[in-house]
């Protein structure tokens, strides 16, 4: 595993990856660190895109995006629709050149196609950072999360943990059961994240998440 970075993936799209990434970046800044929060590939909007903008603002720098495509689809499909091509090695080199500590946010879930048969998982393997899984806490999350975590470890990467994002402002009993079941089945930390419609003001939640998912990072 390569130190200095964390790769953030999801069990699906729209599960809260960007908010969790921004929370981690903000906690790092508060500790006197200067993180780089990047989203190498973005789709569904004009560049740099709302996700890259959100996480960069939390980290205190301009958006970091390698390529962005307007069609809301997997990057491989979006690039083909735009009659453009993506060189996988250039993506890896771009990410590797970012200053540490760095937070790299993927696109959608673990096996979303980026270029041909080269997926999010292949980018994560090339970078070698521990992987944080973000999951929406609703019915079906156990299967989606356990499959994703098993796939990450099968590729030889360290599972940093699971950020389990509440599905609404009033957690149901199911959400508590899901948290308990995942903690009983995974060795990595599983931490609840409150439901946020927009980026919340600074909270102790983000410090808790950083301590759990990136222990020993240090700082002020």
C-alpha positions in Angstrom: 0.0 0.0 0.0 1.2 3.5 -0.8 1.1 6.0 2.0 -0.2 9.5 1.7 -3.6 8.9 0.1 -7.1 7.6 0.4 -9.3 6.4 -2.4 -13.0 7.0 -2.0 -15.5 4.8 -3.8 -19.2 4.0 -3.4 -21.6 1.1 -3.5 -23.4 3.1 -6.2 -23.7 6.6 -7.5 -25.4 9.3 -5.4 -24.5 7.7 -2.0 -22.7 10.7 -0.5 -19.1 10.2 -1.6 -18.4 13.9 -2.3 -19.9 15.0 1.1 -17.8 12.4 3.0 -14.7 13.3 1.0 -15.3 17.0 1.7 -15.8 16.3 5.4 -12.5 14.5 5.6 -10.7 17.3 3.7 -12.1 19.9 6.1 -11.0 18.0 9.1 -7.5 17.6 7.7 -7.3 21.4 7.1 -8.4 22.1 10.6 -5.5 20.0 11.8 -3.0 22.1 9.9 -2.7 19.8 7.0 -2.9 20.8 3.3 -4.8 18.0 1.6 -5.5 17.6 -2.1 -9.0 16.5 -2.9 -9.4 15.4 -6.5 -12.0 13.8 -8.7 -10.0 12.6 -11.7 -13.0 11.9 -14.0 -16.4 13.6 -13.8 -19.6 13.2 -15.9 -23.0 14.8 -16.1 -22.1 18.5 -16.1 -19.8 21.2 -17.5 -16.3 21.1 -16.1 -15.2 21.0 -13.3 -18.5 19.6 -12.0 -20.2 20.1 -8.7 -18.5 17.2 -6.9 -15.0 18.3 -7.7 -15.9 21.9 -6.8 -17.3 20.8 -3.4 -14.4 18.7 -2.3 -11.8 21.2 -3.6 -13.5 24.0 -1.6 -13.3 21.9 1.5 -9.6 21.3 0.9 -8.9 25.0 0.2 -7.8 24.8 -3.4 -9.1 25.1 -7.0 -11.0 22.1 -8.4 -8.8 19.2 -9.5 -10.3 17.2 -12.4 -8.4 15.3 -15.1 -11.3 15.2 -17.6 -15.0 16.0 -17.5 -17.7 14.9 -19.9 -21.3 16.3 -20.1 -23.3 13.1 -20.6 -24.5 11.6 -17.3 -23.1 8.1 -17.8 -20.0 6.1 -17.0 -16.8 7.9 -18.2 -16.1 5.3 -20.9 -19.6 5.9 -22.4 -19.5 9.7 -21.9 -16.1 9.9 -23.6 -17.3 7.9 -26.6 -20.4 10.1 -26.9 -18.1 13.1 -27.0 -15.8 11.4 -29.5 -12.9 11.6 -27.2 -10.5 9.0 -25.7 -8.9 8.7 -22.3 -5.5 7.3 -21.7 -5.5 5.2 -18.5 -1.8 5.8 -17.8 -2.2 9.5 -18.1 -5.0 9.4 -15.4 -2.7 7.4 -13.1 0.2 9.8 -13.7 -2.0 12.8 -13.1 -3.2 11.4 -9.8 0.2 10.3 -8.7 1.5 13.8 -9.3 -1.0 15.4 -6.8 0.5 16.5 -3.5 0.0 14.5 -0.4 -2.0 13.9 1.7 -4.5 13.3 -1.1 -8.1 12.2 -1.3 -9.1 10.7 -4.7 -12.8 10.3 -5.3 -13.9 7.7 -7.8 -17.0 7.7 -10.1 -20.1 5.9 -9.0 -19.2 2.4 -7.7 -16.2 0.1 -7.7 -16.5 -1.4 -11.1 -17.7 1.6 -13.2 -16.0 1.5 -16.6 -13.5 4.3 -17.1 -11.8 3.3 -20.3 -12.9 0.2 -22.2 -12.5 -2.7 -19.7 -10.4 -0.5 -17.4 -12.6 0.3 -14.4 -12.6 2.4 -11.2 -11.1 -0.7 -9.4 -8.1 -0.7 -11.8 -7.4 3.0 -11.1 -7.5 2.3 -7.4 -5.1 -0.6 -7.8 -2.7 1.5 -9.9 -2.6 4.1 -7.1 -2.4 1.6 -4.3 -4.1 3.7 -1.6 -6.4 2.3 1.1 -10.0 2.4 -0.1 -12.9 3.9 1.8 -16.4 2.7 0.8 -19.3 5.1 1.1 -22.8 3.5 1.2 -26.3 4.7 1.6 -28.0 3.1 4.6 -31.2 1.6 3.3 -32.6 -1.8 2.4 -30.1 -3.7 0.3 -27.0 -2.0 1.7 -25.7 -5.1 3.4 -25.3 -7.0 0.1 -24.0 -4.0 -1.9 -21.4 -3.1 0.8 -20.2 -6.6 1.6 -19.7 -7.4 -2.1 -17.8 -4.1 -2.6 -15.6 -4.7 0.4 -14.8 -8.2 -0.7 -13.9 -7.0 -4.2 -11.6 -4.4 -2.8 -9.7 -6.9 -0.6 -9.7 -9.4 -3.5 -7.7 -6.9 -5.5 -5.1 -6.7 -2.7 -6.0 -3.3 -1.4 -6.5 -2.3 2.2 -10.1 -1.5 3.2 -10.0 1.7 5.2 -13.6 1.4 6.3 -17.2 2.1 5.4 -19.0 5.4 5.8 -22.6 4.5 6.2 -24.7 7.5 5.2 -28.1 7.8 6.7 -31.0 7.6 4.2 -33.0 10.4 5.9 -33.1 12.8 8.8 -34.9 10.3 11.0 -33.0 7.0 11.0 -35.3 3.9 11.0 -34.6 0.8 13.1 -33.3 -0.8 9.8 -30.5 1.7 9.7 -29.4 0.7 13.2 -29.6 -3.0 12.3 -27.5 -2.4 9.1 -24.8 -0.6 11.1 -24.7 -3.5 13.6 -24.6 -6.2 11.0 -21.8 -4.6 9.0 -19.8 -4.0 12.1 -20.2 -7.7 13.0 -19.1 -8.8 9.5 -16.2 -6.4 8.7 -12.9 -6.0 10.4 -12.5 -2.4 9.1 -14.3 0.4 10.9 -17.9 1.1 9.9 -19.0 4.6 10.9 -22.4 6.2 10.6 -22.7 9.6 8.8 -25.8 11.8 9.3 -28.1 12.6 6.4 -27.2 15.9 4.8 -28.9 17.5 1.8 -26.1 19.9 1.4 -22.6 20.3 2.8 -23.1 20.8 6.6 -21.2 23.3 8.7 -18.1 22.0 10.5 -19.0 19.2 12.9 -17.2 16.8 15.2 -18.5 14.0 12.8 -15.8 14.8 10.3 -13.0 14.5 12.9 -14.4 11.2 14.0 -14.5 9.9 10.5 -10.9 11.0 9.8 -9.6 9.4 13.0 -11.3 6.1 12.1 -10.5 5.9 8.4 -7.1 7.5 8.4 -5.6 6.7 11.9 -2.3 8.1 12.8 -2.5 10.8 10.1 -1.3 13.3 12.7 -1.5 17.1 12.4 -2.2 19.9 14.8 
